[in-house]
Amino acid sequence: MPNIYELYDNAENKIQVAPEIYDSVRIGNEEVFGEICGLIQRHCAKEGRPCRMAFDGNYAVNWKEILSAMRQSADAAGIDLSCVSVSGLFRPYEEIQEYRKPFTQWDPSLGWENRDGRMQQIMDMDKVKETCRELQSKNTCERAAAYVIYGPGAGIAEMREAFDCTFYFEMPKSPIMWALWGGNLIPMGRESPDPSYSWKDLYYVDFNLLDNQKWDVFERMDYFVDAANADRLTLIPRRAYDAIITTLLRYPIKQIRTFMPGPFGAYRFKDLWNVPGLDNSAWNSIASPKLDILIDIGGGKQLRLPSVNLLQYGNRLVGDYWDREVPKWWPLLAAIDDGYFPDPDTPLERTAMCQHNHPSTEYVRRNFNEQFGRYETYYILEAYENSATIMGFKEHADLEEWERKCWAAAENKELIPDWKDYVNIWSTAAGDLFLIPPGTTHGHGGRQMVLELDTNVNTTTCEYSFYMHDYGRNSWDEETKTMTGKKCNLQCRHGFAVDKFRRENWVRENLRARPVVKKWTKEYCFEQYTTLPEMPFHIERFHFVHRAEYDTEGRFMHVATLAEGQNVTIRSIEHPEYSTTIDHLQAAIIPAYFGKYEMINNGEGLCTLVYIHMKQ
């Protein structure tokens, strides 16, 4: 079972909001339930009938603990509280399983994205109508009372008129994944976990149902609840929530960084960060729609949100063009692949990623109903003795023979002993950039630290890497903290379907990008790396000792990573109060509407900021 480790160092996004917004945010269960009980009492006094409430929300919300605590507050306030799970309004679970099958069985190991899925498709609409009639028939009460329908889907549009107020209980994706891996996730239509429920059910089907329901509820919710910690809820009225999100989008944005161990995971992270429990680092995500955001509005009031919630105002974040062309899409990510091993002679069979490639936009739309392809780059942050990047094939290698060997090895997930006779291995230096368009066989080879700057296929959790050879090794086992886990699943069918079989000379001439100076002043140097027409983004970097400046032009979301330097402030030139700081190897997302800004070195020596932004 994998695990995700989080790093909170310098993760807070400190923003200034109006006093009335600050005052309306309730932190902690005593304040939250006190506010809800007061709402119920005021409603009953005014209307003379029970308050009808929808508690919609994400997977993994701890409804049992939350509602138990709320009942105690209601009892103390003299309120009659009735809570009913929305699970009873779904179609029989066997029918929900049948609903999922076309998406999960589309491909033997992958699936078909349920992008247009809606909760109503798996709910019993006759039961929904009957529940609405029952709620609306409760017209009198002797004392304050409330009826709560709770769970994902409780606030569907068809029940809108039956409720007096709608709440949305948010849960970040990491706890949802932990619940899935631990066998504790309760799917829609059930009151307990389903042992047969799989990652494909969640990734391809339910995440879309949940997100689409969220966007619908956000249009008409009365209260937002940060439910990441059931013992310390945060309640935000709708007007205040919108104000906080739109205010945050005026700032550069930082995220909670995450780490995952893996079969090629290494150890440079131990010199850089204190991440309790992490034994090796394969993937360190520093900017992504899959990460969460901490928002600090002052006075100890802090909330945690999934980053995708910013897409409610997607044009401000990603720009008008991409918000229109691919709605509710976060185009870019940044991640760090560790590659430091104390022994410089550690074999590639331990230090290297699987040999793999990625699909184009056309391929993922045709085969998986995804939004966008995987276009990738490797920027080398640090290089050690025997550093290596695997990319392309040797000029005279027999690639038909290579494909046959991969297929044969995939049967038992075995090592191809002479694999080095086929793929090309490049030595690296810090500052090197490898372009990795779809169909390019490649892999981080270790003995280096790589900054991946890529596109996102979607905003859930899917990422299409077609592994064709993984050295026959075992993966990481998180329980024993050893390389004794299951061997990696291989994807030869898709991998060879998209592979361009690019050879050494073509890679050298086209994919070994070089920096070109675009602007030089006495304050800073701005470089843009060479690119290919099919790559949808630019990779750029700034070198400066004191300051530099840039501009989103109101059109481009920038993702900036501090590749060299201790700490940098990024702030608006027109409104310097909109600022943040990032540390070494931390990233910031600069929203498209941010405009002109400056980067200020808060430490000594040279700073290098590495950027990715879409070309269009």
ZIUR-V101574 format. One record per pair of residues at least 12 apart in sequence whose C-alpha atoms are under 6 Angstrom apart, sorted by sequence separation. I is the first residue (numbers start at 1). J is the second residue. D is the distance in whole Angstrom. If there is no record, write none. Layout:
((I:J:D) (I:J:D))
This chain:
((224:236:5) (293:305:5) (361:373:4) (474:486:6) (475:487:5) (515:527:6) (516:528:5) (528:540:4) (569:581:4) (223:236:6) (267:280:6) (292:305:6) (360:373:4) (474:487:5) (515:528:5) (516:529:6) (527:540:6) (568:581:5) (223:237:4) (266:280:5) (292:306:4) (293:307:6) (359:373:6) (515:529:4) (527:541:5) (568:582:6) (223:238:5) (265:280:5) (266:281:5) (292:307:5) (359:374:6) (514:529:5) (526:541:6) (567:582:6) (222:238:5) (265:281:5) (358:374:6) (513:529:6) (514:530:6) (526:542:5) (567:583:4) (265:282:4) (311:328:6) (513:530:5) (525:542:6) (566:583:6) (264:282:6) (289:307:5) (525:543:5) (566:584:5) (261:280:5) (289:308:5) (524:543:6) (565:584:6) (261:281:5) (262:282:5) (524:544:5) (260:281:6) (261:282:5) (260:282:6) (468:490:5) (562:584:5) (563:585:5) (260:283:5) (467:490:5) (468:491:6) (562:585:5) (573:596:6) (259:283:6) (467:491:5) (468:492:5) (524:548:6) (562:586:6) (573:597:5) (259:284:4) (397:422:5) (466:491:5) (561:586:6) (572:597:4) (96:122:6) (136:162:6) (258:284:6) (561:587:4) (571:597:5) (258:285:5) (560:587:5) (571:598:6) (257:285:6) (394:422:6) (560:588:5) (570:598:6) (257:286:5) (393:422:6) (394:423:6) (466:495:5) (559:588:6) (570:599:5) (132:162:5) (393:423:4) (394:424:5) (559:589:5) (569:599:6) (91:122:6) (392:423:6) (393:424:5) (558:589:6) (569:600:5) (91:123:5) (392:424:6) (558:590:5) (568:600:5) (90:123:4) (91:124:5) (391:424:6) (557:590:6) (568:601:5) (89:123:6) (90:124:5) (390:424:6) (557:591:5) (568:602:5) (89:124:6) (390:425:5) (557:592:4) (567:602:5) (256:292:6) (389:425:6) (556:592:5) (33:70:6) (255:292:6) (256:293:6) (389:426:5) (555:592:5) (566:603:6) (89:127:6) (255:293:5) (388:426:5) (554:592:5) (388:427:5) (554:593:4) (387:427:6) (388:428:6) (552:592:6) (344:385:6) (387:428:6) (554:595:5) (553:595:5) (565:607:5) (552:595:5) (564:607:5) (551:595:5) (564:608:5) (288:333:5) (551:596:4) (563:608:5) (287:333:5) (383:429:5) (550:596:6) (563:609:6) (287:334:5) (383:430:6) (550:597:6) (562:609:5) (286:334:6) (382:430:5) (549:597:6) (561:609:5) (286:335:5) (381:430:5) (392:441:5) (549:598:4) (561:610:5) (285:335:4) (380:430:5) (391:441:6) (548:598:6) (549:599:6) (560:610:6) (284:335:5) (380:431:5) (391:442:4) (548:599:5) (560:611:5) (284:336:5) (380:432:5) (390:442:5) (547:599:5) (559:611:6) (379:432:6) (390:443:5) (547:600:4) (559:612:5) (167:221:6) (283:337:5) (379:433:5) (546:600:6) (166:221:5) (167:222:6) (282:337:6) (378:433:6) (389:444:5) (390:445:6) (546:601:5) (558:613:5) (166:222:5) (167:223:5) (168:224:5) (169:225:5) (170:226:5) (171:227:6) (282:338:6) (378:434:5) (389:445:5) (415:471:4) (165:222:6) (167:224:6) (168:225:6) (170:227:5) (171:228:5) (281:338:6) (377:434:6) (388:445:5) (415:472:4) (169:227:6) (377:435:5) (388:446:6) (414:472:4) (377:436:5) (413:472:5) (439:498:5) (376:436:5) (387:447:4) (439:499:4) (545:605:6) (387:448:5) (439:500:5) (545:606:5) (375:437:5) (544:606:6) (545:607:6) (86:149:6) (384:447:5) (544:607:5) (81:145:6) (85:149:6) (86:150:6) (384:448:6) (543:607:6) (79:144:5) (80:145:4) (81:146:5) (82:147:5) (83:148:5) (84:149:5) (85:150:5) (86:151:6) (383:448:4) (543:608:5) (79:145:5) (83:149:6) (382:448:5) (542:608:5) (382:449:5) (542:609:5) (86:154:6) (381:449:5) (541:609:5) (381:450:6) (541:610:4) (380:450:5) (540:610:6) (541:611:6) (379:450:6) (540:611:5) (266:338:5) (268:340:5) (378:450:6) (379:451:5) (539:611:6) (266:339:5) (267:340:5) (378:451:6) (539:612:5) (266:340:5) (378:452:5) (538:612:6) (377:452:6) (538:613:6) (377:453:5) (435:511:5) (537:613:5) (434:511:6) (537:614:4) (360:438:5) (376:454:4) (434:512:5) (536:614:6) (537:615:5) (359:438:5) (375:454:6) (434:513:6) (536:615:6) (358:438:5) (375:455:5) (433:513:5) (358:439:6) (374:455:6) (357:439:5) (357:440:5) (374:457:6) (357:441:5) (373:457:5) (356:441:5) (372:457:5) (264:350:6) (356:442:6) (264:351:5) (355:442:6) (264:352:6) (355:443:5) (264:353:6) (49:139:5) (114:204:6) (119:209:6) (353:443:5) (49:140:4) (113:204:5) (114:205:5) (118:209:5) (353:444:5) (49:141:5) (117:209:5) (352:444:6) (115:208:6) (352:445:4) (52:146:6) (54:148:6) (56:150:6) (57:151:6) (58:152:6) (351:445:6) (352:446:5) (50:145:5) (51:146:5) (52:147:5) (53:148:5) (54:149:5) (55:150:4) (56:151:5) (57:152:5) (351:446:5) (50:146:5) (56:152:5) (93:189:6) (104:200:6) (56:153:6) (56:154:5) (56:155:5) (90:189:5) (44:144:6) (54:154:6) (54:155:6) (87:189:4) (41:144:6) (87:190:6) (339:446:4) (340:447:5) (358:465:5) (339:447:5) (357:465:6) (395:503:5) (339:448:5) (357:466:5) (394:503:6) (395:504:5) (53:163:5) (339:449:5) (356:466:5) (392:502:5) (393:503:4) (394:504:5) (52:163:5) (53:164:6) (57:168:5) (338:449:5) (356:467:4) (392:503:5) (393:504:6) (52:164:5) (53:165:5) (54:166:5) (55:167:5) (56:168:5) (57:169:4) (58:170:6) (337:449:6) (355:467:6) (356:468:6) (392:504:6) (53:166:6) (57:170:6) (58:171:6) (337:450:5) (354:467:6) (355:468:6) (336:450:6) (355:469:5) (336:451:5) (354:469:6) (60:176:5) (335:451:6) (354:470:5) (335:452:5) (334:452:6) (334:453:5) (333:453:6) (333:454:5) (332:454:6) (349:471:6) (332:455:5) (331:455:5) (332:456:6) (331:456:5) (172:306:5) (289:459:6) (29:232:5) (32:235:6) (28:232:4) (29:233:5) (28:233:5) (27:234:5) (26:234:6) (26:235:5) (25:235:6) (25:236:5) (263:475:5) (263:476:5) (262:476:5) (21:240:5) (319:555:5) (319:556:6) (318:557:5) (11:254:6) (11:255:6) (11:256:6) (8:256:6) (7:257:5) (6:257:6) (6:258:4) (5:258:5) (5:259:5) (4:259:6) (113:368:6) (4:260:5) (112:368:4) (113:369:5) (111:368:6) (112:369:6) (319:592:5) (317:591:4) (318:592:5) (317:592:5) (316:592:6) (316:593:5) (13:294:6) (12:294:5) (13:295:5) (14:296:5) (15:297:5) (12:295:6) (13:296:6) (286:587:6) (251:578:5) (251:579:6) (254:588:5) (253:588:5) (253:589:5) (252:589:6) (252:590:5) (2:478:6))
